[in-house]
Amino acid sequence: MSAQLLIGPVLRRVVGTRATIWVETSAPAAVRVLAGGGGGQATTFSAYGHHYALVVVEGLEPGAETPYEVLIDDELVWPEPDSPYPISVIRTREREDADQPVRLVFGSCRETTQHATHRKLPPDALDAYARRMMVGDEPAPDLLVLLGDQVYADIPSPAVKRFLKKSRAHDHDGPEHEVVTYEEYTKLYLESWRDPEIRWLFATVPSVMIFDDHEIIDDWNSSASWRAEVREQPWWPERIASGLASYWVYQHLGNLDPDQIAADPVYQKVLAAAGDATEVLREFGSAVDKEADGAPGYQWSYALDLGRTRVVVLDNRCSRVLDPQTRAMLPPGEWAWFADQARGAYDHLVVGSSLPWLLPPGIHHLETWNERLAESDRPRVAGFAERQRRAFDLEHWAAFRRSFDGLADLFAEVATADRASVSVLSGDVHHSYVARARFRRPVAAPVYQLTCSPVHNQIQAFMRPVLRVGWWRGAAAAARLLARAARVAPPAVRWRKLAGPYFGNAVGTLVHESRSARVVIEGTTTAGDLRTVAAVELTPPTSR
């Protein structure tokens, strides 16, 4: 029997007249993509009994919408016969048109497809967005930016739980209802990415992704003591190796542009492995986790340009520095790389961060207070703070104060008259809002926090009033006094909410036109449509 298309095609990066398309097949195969006068082909690589290909498509026409076909061993597999969906196309930008609008769609936290979840969640915002695109009511975005928790390893669907129960031996020592092995991870992606609307959307809109904690486990790398405890679990080595290896295959590989793919050291080893890259990826997954312990790591962060927009997506999890005395979101080398990208030549800077930089102020000050207590040399105080850190997820940028201040200083530096806007896109917190930063020193370009979460999930009801109160001036002032009592210095930036908080499933759209910028956040209705819940002009439409 010939190889079949299991997942995909997934259109990932479009750079100039080239594009990358990722697929998973049922057996080793030759994969070919035909797109007008252009095309490309690749032979699958294998790992853990699964087969993948990343095809570089070349020779596309600039400024065009080109339908494409996917063939496996010369048999047409995409578009599927009798498909009710529009044909998939690859859209390229005009070569010389720097002022061509840039449209970024973003969101995070997508629990599995609506029909597979065990919970009665509101309609999936990404499904709703895809349906609107299909009927031509939505301008095609340049990029879909997914900001974490694309799959939930620790909260799988009933179908995946049944698979775990059936497939595991009686002496399996892993968590009963959580995935551990690479094979189990593949079930998460197969279930989520074969949702018909999502499959069409992924085949039609370029996408980039970054992990958050649930791709691995809740509170991943929240602190050094958390790491010390989880490493005592007998199932942890396989969980972390499988989680990072599968993330590299399913998500990160497609983040790389065509030139970066060829130079990526892991990809080189995968291709060099004679027929089976299982050991390459197992060793990689185990080794890269050790960066949080100070070992040399792998850079998950990446950057790309769309016209005059610079997009930098940051790893907020794997590479954290967790020593309480030097705690940081990124290690020094990766921070230097990020700062260099932020100082480049562009009009709009967009920073993708799975965790919000600017939280509700009351919660921000509680996190800085908690971090200071966790650094105490009194064991009982530090232990209390650590318990609170984990119980209430106090691990955002505010709880890595050096990095929070470093980001504020960097934005104040780059927000010059040469810039049109600076925006931080985030998810994680299961509610959506828009906030503007105010710096102690004058800055020419506006700086914003744009948070959109969840795409398909739901926050606990008791947290909604807590998050609303977090924006109140009185609550923020009380939490700020608490932080100052612990000798926490005031932040170098303050911020105010412009829209939100909104607690439903949502998807955000950031649009840059010349030097103007605007953001729209849309939530799902009970009928599964989208409605605008926030619309904010980030710069004057006539800004020059």
Rosetta blueprint (number, residue, H / E / L):
1 M L
2 S L
3 A L
4 Q L
5 L E
6 L E
7 I E
8 G E
9 P E
10 V E
11 L E
12 R E
13 R E
14 V E
15 V E
16 G L
17 T L
18 R E
19 A E
20 T E
21 I E
22 W E
23 V E
24 E E
25 T E
26 S L
27 A L
28 P L
29 A L
30 A E
31 V E
32 R E
33 V E
34 L E
35 A E
36 G L
37 G L
38 G E
39 G E
40 G E
41 Q E
42 A E
43 T E
44 T L
45 F E
46 S E
47 A E
48 Y L
49 G L
50 H E
51 H E
52 Y E
53 A E
54 L E
55 V E
56 V E
57 V E
58 E E
59 G L
60 L L
61 E L
62 P L
63 G L
64 A L
65 E E
66 T E
67 P E
68 Y E
69 E E
70 V E
71 L E
72 I E
73 D L
74 D L
75 E E
76 L E
77 V E
78 W E
79 P L
80 E L
81 P L
82 D L
83 S L
84 P L
85 Y L
86 P L
87 I L
88 S L
89 V E
90 I E
91 R E
92 T L
93 R L
94 E L
95 R L
96 E L
97 D L
98 A L
99 D L
100 Q L
101 P L
102 V E
103 R E
104 L E
105 V E
106 F E
107 G E
108 S L
109 C L
110 R E
111 E L
112 T L
113 T L
114 Q L
115 H L
116 A L
117 T L
118 H L
119 R L
120 K L
121 L L
122 P L
123 P L
124 D L
125 A H
126 L H
127 D H
128 A H
129 Y H
130 A H
131 R H
132 R H
133 M H
134 M H
135 V L
136 G L
137 D L
138 E L
139 P L
140 A L
141 P L
142 D L
143 L E
144 L E
145 V E
146 L E
147 L L
148 G L
149 D L
150 Q L
151 V L
152 Y L
153 A L
154 D L
155 I L
156 P L
157 S L
158 P H
159 A H
160 V H
161 K H
162 R H
163 F H
164 L H
165 K H
166 K H
167 S H
168 R L
169 A L
170 H L
171 D L
172 H L
173 D L
174 G L
175 P L
176 E L
177 H L
178 E L
179 V L
180 V L
181 T L
182 Y H
183 E H
184 E H
185 Y H
186 T H
187 K H
188 L H
189 Y H
190 L H
191 E H
192 S H
193 W H
194 R L
195 D L
196 P H
197 E H
198 I H
199 R H
200 W H
201 L H
202 F H
203 A H
204 T H
205 V L
206 P L
207 S E
208 V E
209 M E
210 I L
211 F L
212 D L
213 D L
214 H L
215 E L
216 I L
217 I L
218 D L
219 D L
220 W L
221 N L
222 S L
223 S L
224 A H
225 S H
226 W H
227 R H
228 A H
229 E H
230 V H
231 R L
232 E L
233 Q L
234 P L
235 W L
236 W H
237 P H
238 E H
239 R H
240 I H
241 A H
242 S H
243 G H
244 L H
245 A H
246 S H
247 Y H
248 W H
249 V H
250 Y H
251 Q H
252 H H
253 L H
254 G H
255 N H
256 L L
257 D L
258 P H
259 D H
260 Q H
261 I H
262 A H
263 A H
264 D L
265 P H
266 V H
267 Y H
268 Q H
269 K H
270 V H
271 L H
272 A H
273 A L
274 A L
275 G L
276 D L
277 A L
278 T H
279 E H
280 V H
281 L H
282 R H
283 E H
284 F H
285 G H
286 S H
287 A H
288 V H
289 D H
290 K H
291 E H
292 A H
293 D H
294 G L
295 A L
296 P L
297 G L
298 Y L
299 Q L
300 W L
301 S L
302 Y E
303 A E
304 L E
305 D E
306 L E
307 G L
308 R L
309 T E
310 R E
311 V E
312 V E
313 V E
314 L E
315 D L
316 N L
317 R L
318 C L
319 S L
320 R L
321 V E
322 L L
323 D L
324 P L
325 Q L
326 T L
327 R L
328 A E
329 M L
330 L L
331 P L
332 P H
333 G H
334 E H
335 W H
336 A H
337 W H
338 F H
339 A H
340 D H
341 Q H
342 A H
343 R L
344 G L
345 A L
346 Y L
347 D L
348 H E
349 L E
350 V E
351 V E
352 G E
353 S E
354 S L
355 L L
356 P L
357 W L
358 L L
359 L L
360 P L
361 P H
362 G H
363 I H
364 H H
365 H H
366 L H
367 E H
368 T H
369 W H
370 N H
371 E H
372 R H
373 L H
374 A H
375 E L
376 S L
377 D L
378 R L
379 P H
380 R H
381 V H
382 A H
383 G H
384 F H
385 A H
386 E H
387 R H
388 Q H
389 R H
390 R H
391 A H
392 F L
393 D L
394 L L
395 E L
396 H L
397 W H
398 A H
399 A H
400 F L
401 R H
402 R H
403 S H
404 F H
405 D H
406 G H
407 L H
408 A H
409 D H
410 L H
411 F H
412 A H
413 E H
414 V H
415 A L
416 T L
417 A L
418 D L
419 R L
420 A L
421 S E
422 V E
423 S E
424 V E
425 L E
426 S E
427 G L
428 D L
429 V L
430 H L
431 H L
432 S E
433 Y E
434 V E
435 A E
436 R E
437 A E
438 R E
439 F E
440 R L
441 R L
442 P L
443 V L
444 A L
445 A L
446 P L
447 V E
448 Y E
449 Q E
450 L E
451 T E
452 C L
453 S L
454 P L
455 V L
456 H E
457 N L
458 Q L
459 I L
460 Q L
461 A L
462 F L
463 M H
464 R H
465 P H
466 V H
467 L H
468 R H
469 V H
470 G H
471 W L
472 W L
473 R H
474 G H
475 A H
476 A H
477 A H
478 A H
479 A H
480 R H
481 L H
482 L H
483 A H
484 R H
485 A H
486 A L
487 R L
488 V L
489 A L
490 P L
491 P L
492 A L
493 V E
494 R E
495 W E
496 R E
497 K E
498 L E
499 A E
500 G E
501 P E
502 Y E
503 F L
504 G L
505 N L
506 A E
507 V E
508 G E
509 T E
510 L E
511 V E
512 H E
513 E E
514 S L
515 R L
516 S E
517 A E
518 R E
519 V E
520 V E
521 I E
522 E E
523 G E
524 T E
525 T L
526 T L
527 A L
528 G L
529 D L
530 L E
531 R E
532 T E
533 V E
534 A E
535 A E
536 V E
537 E E
538 L L
539 T L
540 P L
541 P L
542 T L
543 S L
544 R L
